[in-house]
Amino acid sequence: MKLLVIGAGGREHALAWRLAQSPRIQTVYVAPGNGGTGGASQLQNVDLRDTADLIEFARREKIAFTVVGPEAPLATGIVDAFRTAGLRIFGPTREAAQLESSKDYAKAFMQRHGIPTAAYETFTDPAAAKAYILGRGAPIVVKADGLAAGKGVVVATTLDEATTAVDHMLGDGSLGAAGARVVVEDFLEGEEASFIVMCDGHHVLALATSQDHKRLRDGDQGPNTGGMGAYSPAPIVTPALHNRIMREVILPTTQGMARDGIPYTGFLYAGLMIGPGADASRSLRVLEYNCRLGDPEAQPIMMRIKNDLTAVFEHALSGTLDQASIDWDRRTALGVVLAARGYPEAPSRGTPITRLAPDTEARMTFHAGTERRDGTLVTSGGRVLCVTVLADSIRRAQQAAYDAVSETVFEGRQFRGDIGWRALPAAKP
């Protein structure tokens, strides 16, 4: 069996690596892939990006099914194109992907279907946005409406910071079409968690819980990034809270999409803010939707899957996801992202990666911003690598991950030293 994974990041490396563990797999192609997927057993990069070229490749190679990793091809309708061509592909249609590609669409959808989220307004006029901000006060959150590669959200702690964000998004045009509108929403306090499910248009299968670390520096300080590390499971999501999330967020979302005439297929990611208190009384709000696996959440989640993931995808593509299950490793998985110098504003590229921690059964280095130039592995993006481990506890996972980080060398690397801190007993009130 041959499969195709579309994308070039750490999420795609982790997906392709896990799919290749199936005894039925001959090759998992990754388009366009990165320096890690290009040199791995049973993985093969294909330098294709255009949808028509990918469709032709899938036909020629008799690809059993395709999995879409990143948000951009989903937003431009790659799933619609593959389906029109009679090819099996896992992901949401362009219309369904608006849950991620437009913050305004997502907020209006949640409001319409009674899904808990922060109060908000949408603006195209900077003066009106600033007036609203002054009326609401700080802290407050300013979001570019469209896809902005992780750079379209500002959690402003002061009014000046918020109004500057409005000027940046609506005024200077640096975010292009993504910044043509902004969503301004109330700041929510609590602890974040990532809740990701697979959908087949009718049924839902929940993946293991996880928690991302968005800020660049320790203690959740510094600018927002695409994610500096993650771990799974997330202890804050107890079984009782898991049931609440399914009941109050996930099922109303998939049922709401169906009622709107847009059956949802693919990965659905709800970024949640969970307030303090007992499980039954905790506030539960949706911060955002993603129409894909999270990155770097995908890396620890893929590490914990024990059974044949290809069979799960086959059920999802056949509309029988209610017959599928995932066997989860009981250990904790934790991933630390190593980013390039200058990330997130201006990451350096072309830096040689001189040493990698050896991969083992309980440790994998997933590549993201890497490529091979004349046989040398070099950096090619902001988030370069995600060193991911399995261990019997969160403390042991931290120790193992940072041991591996110490074995991973490239000039200017930066990383957080506290991934997983919220799961430690000392972090609890």
ABEGO torsion letter per residue (X at the ends): XBBBBBEABAAAAAAAAAAAABAABABBBBOAEBAAAAABBGBBBBBBABAAAAAAAAAAAGBABBBBABAAAAAAGAAAAAAAAGBBBBEBBAAAAAAAABAAAAAAAAAAAGBBBBBBBBBABAAAAAAAAAAAEOBBBBBBABBAGGAABBBBABAAAAAAAAAAAAAAGAAEAAAABBBBBBBBBEBBBBBBBBBAGABBBBBBBBBBBABABBGGBEBBBAEAEBBOBBAABBAAAAAAAAAAAAAAAAAAAAAAGBBBBEBBBBBBBBBBEBAAABBBBBABBBABBBOAAAAAAAAABABBAAAAAAAAAAGAAAABBBBBBABBBBBBBBBBBGOAABBBBGBBBABBBBBBAABBBBBBBBBBBGGBBBBABABABBBBBBBABAAAAAAAAAAAAAABBBBGBBBBAABGAAABAAABX
